[in-house]
Amino acid sequence: MRERRRRLVGLVTSDKMDKTVVVTVERQYRHALYGKVVRSAKKYMAHDEDNACHAGDRVQIVETRPYSRRKRWAVEQILERAA
């Protein structure tokens, strides 16, 4: 069976909580009427079991079961460490 969970790539903006990071995912799309390229960002709270992520890291998050009221994503892998 094919994997159906969504995966997103974003930047860790906050790691101040225990086992939780805030990941900002940016996307670009073309405006339906005016055709201009619009950039928008959304923040996701993701579960980080080992507290391995730090602010500035580029991570891949995966959709998962609800961990809490606002946390429905988990860090799958760290793609790039902060400089």
Contacts in CASP RR format, 6 or more apart in sequence:
PFRMAT RR
TARGET T0000
AUTHOR 0000-0000-0000
METHOD contacts of the structure
MODEL  1
MRERRRRLVGLVTSDKMDKTVVVTVERQYRHALYGKVVRSAKKYMAHDED
NACHAGDRVQIVETRPYSRRKRWAVEQILERAA
5 62 0 8 1.000
5 63 0 8 1.000
5 64 0 8 1.000
6 62 0 8 1.000
6 63 0 8 1.000
7 60 0 8 1.000
7 61 0 8 1.000
7 62 0 8 1.000
7 63 0 8 1.000
7 76 0 8 1.000
8 23 0 8 1.000
8 25 0 8 1.000
8 44 0 8 1.000
8 60 0 8 1.000
8 61 0 8 1.000
8 73 0 8 1.000
9 25 0 8 1.000
9 58 0 8 1.000
9 59 0 8 1.000
9 60 0 8 1.000
9 61 0 8 1.000
9 79 0 8 1.000
10 23 0 8 1.000
10 24 0 8 1.000
10 25 0 8 1.000
10 26 0 8 1.000
10 58 0 8 1.000
10 59 0 8 1.000
10 60 0 8 1.000
10 61 0 8 1.000
11 23 0 8 1.000
11 24 0 8 1.000
11 26 0 8 1.000
11 56 0 8 1.000
11 57 0 8 1.000
11 58 0 8 1.000
11 59 0 8 1.000
12 21 0 8 1.000
12 22 0 8 1.000
12 23 0 8 1.000
12 53 0 8 1.000
12 54 0 8 1.000
12 55 0 8 1.000
12 56 0 8 1.000
12 57 0 8 1.000
12 58 0 8 1.000
12 59 0 8 1.000
12 82 0 8 1.000
13 22 0 8 1.000
13 23 0 8 1.000
13 24 0 8 1.000
13 43 0 8 1.000
13 55 0 8 1.000
13 56 0 8 1.000
14 21 0 8 1.000
14 22 0 8 1.000
14 55 0 8 1.000
15 21 0 8 1.000
15 22 0 8 1.000
15 48 0 8 1.000
15 51 0 8 1.000
15 53 0 8 1.000
15 54 0 8 1.000
15 55 0 8 1.000
18 51 0 8 1.000
19 47 0 8 1.000
19 48 0 8 1.000
19 49 0 8 1.000
19 51 0 8 1.000
20 45 0 8 1.000
20 46 0 8 1.000
20 47 0 8 1.000
20 48 0 8 1.000
20 71 0 8 1.000
21 45 0 8 1.000
21 46 0 8 1.000
21 48 0 8 1.000
21 53 0 8 1.000
21 59 0 8 1.000
21 75 0 8 1.000
22 43 0 8 1.000
22 44 0 8 1.000
22 45 0 8 1.000
22 46 0 8 1.000
23 43 0 8 1.000
23 44 0 8 1.000
23 45 0 8 1.000
23 46 0 8 1.000
23 59 0 8 1.000
23 61 0 8 1.000
23 73 0 8 1.000
23 75 0 8 1.000
24 41 0 8 1.000
24 42 0 8 1.000
24 43 0 8 1.000
24 44 0 8 1.000
25 41 0 8 1.000
25 42 0 8 1.000
25 43 0 8 1.000
25 44 0 8 1.000
25 61 0 8 1.000
26 39 0 8 1.000
26 40 0 8 1.000
26 41 0 8 1.000
27 39 0 8 1.000
27 40 0 8 1.000
27 41 0 8 1.000
27 42 0 8 1.000
28 37 0 8 1.000
28 38 0 8 1.000
28 39 0 8 1.000
29 37 0 8 1.000
29 38 0 8 1.000
29 40 0 8 1.000
30 36 0 8 1.000
30 37 0 8 1.000
30 38 0 8 1.000
31 37 0 8 1.000
31 38 0 8 1.000
44 61 0 8 1.000
44 73 0 8 1.000
45 70 0 8 1.000
45 71 0 8 1.000
45 73 0 8 1.000
46 59 0 8 1.000
46 61 0 8 1.000
46 71 0 8 1.000
46 73 0 8 1.000
46 74 0 8 1.000
46 75 0 8 1.000
47 64 0 8 1.000
47 67 0 8 1.000
47 71 0 8 1.000
47 73 0 8 1.000
47 74 0 8 1.000
47 75 0 8 1.000
48 74 0 8 1.000
48 75 0 8 1.000
49 74 0 8 1.000
49 75 0 8 1.000
52 75 0 8 1.000
52 78 0 8 1.000
53 59 0 8 1.000
53 75 0 8 1.000
53 78 0 8 1.000
54 81 0 8 1.000
54 82 0 8 1.000
55 82 0 8 1.000
56 82 0 8 1.000
57 78 0 8 1.000
57 79 0 8 1.000
57 80 0 8 1.000
57 81 0 8 1.000
57 82 0 8 1.000
58 78 0 8 1.000
58 79 0 8 1.000
58 80 0 8 1.000
59 75 0 8 1.000
59 76 0 8 1.000
59 77 0 8 1.000
59 78 0 8 1.000
59 79 0 8 1.000
60 75 0 8 1.000
60 76 0 8 1.000
60 77 0 8 1.000
60 79 0 8 1.000
61 73 0 8 1.000
61 74 0 8 1.000
61 75 0 8 1.000
61 76 0 8 1.000
62 73 0 8 1.000
62 74 0 8 1.000
62 76 0 8 1.000
63 72 0 8 1.000
63 73 0 8 1.000
64 72 0 8 1.000
64 73 0 8 1.000
64 74 0 8 1.000
65 72 0 8 1.000
66 72 0 8 1.000
67 74 0 8 1.000
END
